[in-house]
Amino acid sequence: MKLRTPFNMIKNALSDIRTMHDFSYTVPNETREEFWNKECISHPTASTCKVYEG
């Protein structure tokens, strides 16, 4: 690991903070199951929505 690698990681983290604008973000009240049901209706061919029956 080069000496400059940790400094790049710190610089990248700080640049991400500078681009964030919504610090008052609230977590949605929907459950995990509700979220995946909604996502699977929107994207039925996604690999996370496929059900394999044997």
Secondary structure, 3 states (H helix, E strand, C coil): CCCHHHHHHHHHHHHHHHHCCCCCCCCCCCCHHHHHHHHHHHCCCCCCCCCCCC
